[in-house]
Amino acid sequence: MKKRVVIALGGNALGKTNEEQLKLVTETSKKIVNIIEKGYEVIITHGNGPQVGMINLAMEKNDNNKIPFPECGAMSQGYIGYQLGQAIQNELQKRKINKKCVTVTTEVLVDENDEAFDDPTKPIGGFYTKEEALALEKENGYIYKEDAGRGYRRVIDSPKPLEIIELESIEDLVQNGNIVIACGGGGIPVIRKNEKLVGVDAVIDKDLTSELLAEKLNVDILLILTNIDKVCINFNKKNQKELSSLSIDEALDYIEKEEFSKGSM
């Protein structure tokens, strides 16, 4: 039986502009196809923090046709999935590998009573200075917080993923030999209301959804790629320390000491 791997790409690692993203996904696709060449079944997830924030900001400027936040999440899935899928398909063709890459618009069920809806932590969009963030808070009423010493960003609710709605379709596509891009941005957050699925204003952490996907698909490896070389403690401080490996107990200890900021780890 072939081994399976879920590869989770960070939204910040994909670039902050269309041109930068095109360049990065072209390079990333080469490494992904290297894994495919070794015989792995590959499922790819990705973040969307910078992208969905920019899409939402652009949509809000259109007073006559404002687009709800869940739809902005869906747009980011299509935008990133299109470029990443195309880059993978081009690399497959270049190496004469007869496989197809498919992007699945993915909804993820959350609990409407999740405590995260009372405490927004997930950074989205671009970076601002403290002064700019304070001015924007007064202008639009959003909440802005410092993001790992890199500047201030808008933060939004980030509930935990409970169920991947399109899971069976993803499984079917993988079993039929396809490379699948799914759960983009952690998935479009939805709740069940009156026996119907309804989108909510939130961004699910893509690593949590990737873990859930890996668990449900019984994968052998969960690989999380970011734009930094290693996980660190004392991040961006003089005593920053890179961690090459972590036990579960060590990870829990660092979390308890708040070494990993909410919404980023």
C-alpha positions as CSV (number, residue, x, y, z in Angstrom):
1,M,0.0,0.0,0.0
2,K,1.3,3.5,-0.9
3,K,2.2,5.8,1.9
4,R,0.2,9.0,2.3
5,V,1.4,12.5,3.2
6,V,-0.5,15.7,4.0
7,I,1.7,18.7,3.2
8,A,0.5,21.9,4.9
9,L,1.8,25.2,3.3
10,G,1.8,28.4,5.4
11,G,-0.2,31.3,4.0
12,N,2.7,33.7,4.8
13,A,5.1,31.3,3.0
14,L,3.0,31.6,-0.2
15,G,3.8,35.3,-0.7
16,K,2.1,38.6,-0.2
17,T,1.5,39.6,-3.8
18,N,0.3,37.8,-6.9
19,E,3.7,37.9,-8.5
20,E,5.5,36.7,-5.4
21,Q,3.0,33.9,-4.9
22,L,3.4,32.7,-8.6
23,K,7.2,32.5,-8.1
24,L,7.0,30.7,-4.8
25,V,4.4,28.1,-5.8
26,T,6.5,27.3,-8.9
27,E,9.4,26.5,-6.6
28,T,7.3,24.7,-4.1
29,S,5.7,22.5,-6.8
30,K,9.1,21.1,-7.7
31,K,9.6,19.8,-4.1
32,I,6.0,18.5,-3.9
33,V,6.5,16.6,-7.2
34,N,9.8,15.2,-5.8
35,I,7.7,13.5,-3.1
36,I,5.1,12.3,-5.6
37,E,7.9,10.8,-7.7
38,K,8.9,8.7,-4.6
39,G,5.5,7.1,-4.8
40,Y,3.6,8.9,-2.0
41,E,-0.1,9.8,-2.3
42,V,-0.1,13.6,-1.7
43,I,-2.8,15.8,-0.2
44,I,-1.9,19.5,0.1
45,T,-3.5,22.0,2.5
46,H,-2.5,25.7,2.8
47,G,-3.0,28.8,4.9
48,N,-4.7,32.0,3.6
49,G,-4.1,34.6,6.3
50,P,-2.6,37.3,4.2
51,Q,-4.7,36.4,1.1
52,V,-8.1,36.3,2.7
53,G,-7.4,39.6,4.6
54,M,-6.5,41.3,1.3
55,I,-9.5,39.9,-0.5
56,N,-11.9,40.9,2.3
57,L,-10.4,44.4,2.3
58,A,-10.9,44.8,-1.4
59,M,-14.4,43.4,-1.2
60,E,-15.4,45.9,1.6
61,K,-14.5,48.8,-0.7
62,N,-17.4,48.0,-2.9
63,D,-20.3,49.5,-1.1
64,N,-22.8,48.2,-3.6
65,N,-21.7,44.6,-3.4
66,K,-20.0,43.7,-0.2
67,I,-19.0,40.0,0.0
68,P,-19.4,38.1,3.3
69,F,-16.3,36.8,4.9
70,P,-17.0,33.0,4.2
71,E,-17.2,33.8,0.5
72,C,-13.8,35.6,0.8
73,G,-12.4,32.4,2.2
74,A,-13.8,30.5,-0.7
75,M,-12.2,33.0,-3.1
76,S,-8.8,32.5,-1.4
77,Q,-9.2,28.7,-1.8
78,G,-9.8,29.1,-5.5
79,Y,-7.1,31.7,-6.0
80,I,-4.4,29.8,-4.2
81,G,-5.6,26.4,-5.4
82,Y,-5.6,27.6,-9.1
83,Q,-2.0,28.8,-9.0
84,L,-0.6,26.0,-6.9
85,G,-2.5,23.3,-8.9
86,Q,-1.4,24.8,-12.2
87,A,2.3,24.9,-11.0
88,I,2.1,21.2,-9.9
89,Q,0.4,20.2,-13.1
90,N,3.1,21.9,-15.2
91,E,5.9,20.2,-13.2
92,L,4.2,16.8,-13.6
93,Q,3.9,17.4,-17.3
94,K,7.6,18.5,-17.5
95,R,8.6,15.2,-15.8
96,K,6.1,13.1,-17.9
97,I,4.2,11.9,-14.8
98,N,0.7,11.0,-15.7
99,K,-1.2,12.4,-12.7
100,K,-3.9,15.0,-12.2
101,C,-4.0,17.7,-9.5
102,V,-7.5,18.7,-8.2
103,T,-8.5,21.6,-5.9
104,V,-11.5,20.9,-3.7
105,T,-13.5,23.8,-2.2
106,T,-13.7,22.6,1.4
107,E,-16.1,23.5,4.2
108,V,-15.2,22.7,7.8
109,L,-17.8,22.4,10.6
110,V,-17.2,24.4,13.8
111,D,-19.2,24.9,17.0
112,E,-21.2,28.1,17.0
113,N,-20.6,28.2,20.8
114,D,-16.9,27.8,20.5
115,E,-15.2,30.2,23.0
116,A,-13.0,31.5,20.2
117,F,-15.9,33.6,19.0
118,D,-15.4,35.7,22.1
119,D,-11.6,36.1,21.7
120,P,-10.3,36.7,18.2
121,T,-6.7,35.6,17.8
122,K,-6.1,34.6,14.1
123,P,-4.0,37.2,12.2
124,I,-5.2,38.1,8.7
125,G,-4.2,40.6,6.0
126,G,-1.2,42.9,5.9
127,F,1.1,44.3,8.6
128,Y,0.7,47.8,10.1
129,T,2.5,50.0,12.6
130,K,0.9,50.4,16.0
131,E,-0.2,53.9,15.0
132,E,-1.7,52.7,11.8
133,A,-3.5,49.9,13.6
134,L,-5.0,52.2,16.2
135,A,-6.3,54.5,13.5
136,L,-7.8,51.6,11.6
137,E,-9.5,50.3,14.8
138,K,-11.3,53.7,15.1
139,E,-12.1,53.7,11.4
140,N,-13.5,50.2,10.9
141,G,-14.1,48.7,14.4
142,Y,-11.9,45.7,13.8
143,I,-9.4,44.4,16.4
144,Y,-5.6,44.6,15.6
145,K,-2.9,42.8,17.6
146,E,0.9,42.5,17.4
147,D,1.9,39.5,15.4
148,A,5.2,37.9,16.7
149,G,7.1,41.2,16.7
150,R,6.5,41.8,12.9
151,G,3.9,44.5,13.2
152,Y,0.1,44.7,13.9
153,R,-2.5,42.7,12.0
154,R,-6.2,42.4,12.1
155,V,-7.3,39.4,14.1
156,I,-10.5,37.3,13.6
157,D,-12.2,34.5,15.4
158,S,-10.5,31.1,15.0
159,P,-12.8,28.2,16.2
160,K,-11.6,24.6,16.3
161,P,-12.4,22.3,13.3
162,L,-14.8,19.5,14.1
163,E,-15.6,17.9,10.8
164,I,-14.4,18.2,7.2
165,I,-17.6,18.2,5.1
166,E,-16.0,17.1,1.8
167,L,-13.9,14.4,3.4
168,E,-15.4,11.4,1.4
169,S,-14.9,13.3,-1.8
170,I,-11.2,14.0,-0.9
171,E,-10.7,10.3,0.0
172,D,-12.3,9.2,-3.4
173,L,-10.0,11.5,-5.4
174,V,-6.9,10.3,-3.6
175,Q,-7.8,6.7,-4.0
176,N,-8.2,7.3,-7.7
177,G,-4.6,8.5,-8.0
178,N,-5.2,12.3,-7.9
179,I,-3.1,14.9,-6.1
180,V,-5.6,16.8,-4.0
181,I,-5.4,20.4,-2.7
182,A,-8.0,20.8,0.0
183,C,-9.0,22.5,3.3
184,G,-7.4,25.8,2.0
185,G,-7.1,28.4,4.8
186,G,-8.2,25.8,7.3
187,G,-11.5,25.3,5.4
188,I,-14.5,27.6,5.0
189,P,-16.0,27.6,8.6
190,V,-19.6,26.6,8.7
191,I,-22.2,25.7,11.4
192,R,-25.3,23.7,11.2
193,K,-28.5,25.7,11.6
194,N,-32.0,24.3,11.1
195,E,-30.3,21.2,9.5
196,K,-28.5,23.4,7.0
197,L,-24.9,24.5,6.6
198,V,-24.3,28.2,7.1
199,G,-21.0,30.1,6.7
200,V,-19.6,32.1,9.7
201,D,-17.1,35.0,9.9
202,A,-13.9,33.2,11.0
203,V,-10.7,31.7,9.9
204,I,-9.8,28.2,11.1
205,D,-6.1,27.5,11.9
206,K,-4.9,25.5,8.9
207,D,-2.6,23.3,11.0
208,L,-5.5,22.1,13.2
209,T,-7.5,21.3,10.1
210,S,-4.5,19.6,8.5
211,E,-4.1,17.4,11.5
212,L,-7.8,16.5,11.4
213,L,-7.5,15.7,7.7
214,A,-4.4,13.6,8.3
215,E,-6.1,11.7,11.1
216,K,-9.2,11.0,9.1
217,L,-7.3,9.9,6.0
218,N,-4.9,7.7,8.0
219,V,-1.8,9.4,6.5
220,D,1.7,8.3,7.4
221,I,3.2,11.8,7.5
222,L,2.0,15.3,8.3
223,L,4.5,17.8,6.9
224,I,4.0,21.5,7.9
225,L,6.0,24.0,5.8
226,T,6.5,27.6,6.8
227,N,8.6,30.6,5.8
228,I,11.0,30.1,8.8
229,D,13.5,27.3,9.1
230,K,12.6,26.0,12.5
231,V,10.1,26.5,15.4
232,C,11.7,28.8,18.0
233,I,11.2,29.9,21.6
234,N,11.9,33.5,22.5
235,F,11.0,34.2,18.9
236,N,12.6,37.5,17.5
237,K,14.3,38.1,20.8
238,K,18.1,38.2,21.6
239,N,17.8,34.8,23.3
240,Q,15.9,33.2,20.5
241,K,16.5,29.4,20.4
242,E,15.8,27.1,17.4
243,L,14.2,23.7,18.2
244,S,15.2,20.8,16.0
245,S,12.9,18.3,17.7
246,L,10.3,18.3,20.4
247,S,8.7,15.7,22.6
248,I,5.0,16.0,23.4
249,D,5.7,16.9,27.0
250,E,8.2,19.6,25.9
251,A,5.6,21.1,23.5
252,L,2.9,21.1,26.2
253,D,5.3,22.8,28.6
254,Y,6.2,25.5,26.1
255,I,2.5,26.1,25.3
256,E,1.8,26.5,29.0
257,K,4.6,29.0,29.3
258,E,3.0,30.9,26.3
259,E,6.1,30.5,24.2
260,F,3.9,30.0,21.2
261,S,1.5,32.9,20.6
262,K,-2.2,32.2,20.0
263,G,-3.2,32.1,16.4
264,S,0.3,31.4,15.2
265,M,1.2,28.0,16.7
